[in-house]
Amino acid sequence: METVRMDVPLDQIKKVLLQLPPNEKIALWRLLDEDLDRPAISRRFASSVVSIRKAYPLVSEEEVMKDAVKATRQVRRTLHAKSRP
């Protein structure tokens, strides 16, 4: 058996994946989901949260949530505006 290696940019892969029919997207999702190292993802997330809290010890969680909600609303407004003809 011969091995072939191709370098395909991620944006091209995304473009092709978006064209898949729903049943193939689900099959791909299941395949990739099995490959996830959930404990590693949880550790990385927890480490990020600890780093952020250390960097901003005087900022309350309530203030962080206010900022997150505000930023989310801004992004949604921007996306909504872009989707209008």
Backbone hydrogen bonds, N-H to C=O, Kabsch-Sander energy under -0.5 kcal/mol:
donor,donor_aa,acceptor,acceptor_aa,energy
8,V,6,M,-0.7
12,Q,9,P,-0.8
13,I,9,P,-1.8
14,K,10,L,-2.7
15,K,11,D,-2.0
16,V,12,Q,-2.1
17,L,13,I,-2.7
18,L,14,K,-2.3
19,Q,15,K,-0.6
19,Q,16,V,-1.1
20,L,17,L,-1.4
24,E,21,P,-0.8
25,K,21,P,-2.0
26,I,22,P,-2.4
27,A,23,N,-1.9
28,L,24,E,-2.3
29,W,25,K,-2.7
30,R,26,I,-2.6
31,L,27,A,-2.0
32,L,28,L,-2.7
33,D,29,W,-2.7
34,E,30,R,-1.8
35,D,31,L,-0.8
36,L,32,L,-0.6
36,L,33,D,-1.0
38,R,36,L,-1.1
41,I,37,D,-2.2
42,S,38,R,-2.6
43,R,39,P,-2.3
44,R,40,A,-2.4
45,F,41,I,-2.4
46,A,42,S,-2.7
47,S,43,R,-2.5
48,S,44,R,-2.1
49,V,45,F,-2.4
50,V,46,A,-2.4
51,S,47,S,-2.4
52,I,48,S,-2.4
53,R,49,V,-2.6
54,K,50,V,-2.3
55,A,51,S,-2.1
56,Y,52,I,-1.7
59,V,56,Y,-1.4
60,S,58,L,-0.6
64,V,60,S,-2.1
65,M,61,E,-2.6
66,K,62,E,-2.2
67,D,63,E,-2.3
68,A,64,V,-2.5
69,V,65,M,-2.7
70,K,66,K,-2.5
71,A,67,D,-2.7
72,T,68,A,-2.5
73,R,69,V,-2.4
74,Q,70,K,-2.1
75,V,71,A,-2.4
76,R,72,T,-2.6
77,R,73,R,-2.5
78,T,74,Q,-2.3
79,L,75,V,-2.9
80,H,76,R,-2.7
81,A,77,R,-2.6
82,K,78,T,-2.1
83,S,79,L,-1.5
84,R,80,H,-0.7
84,R,81,A,-0.7
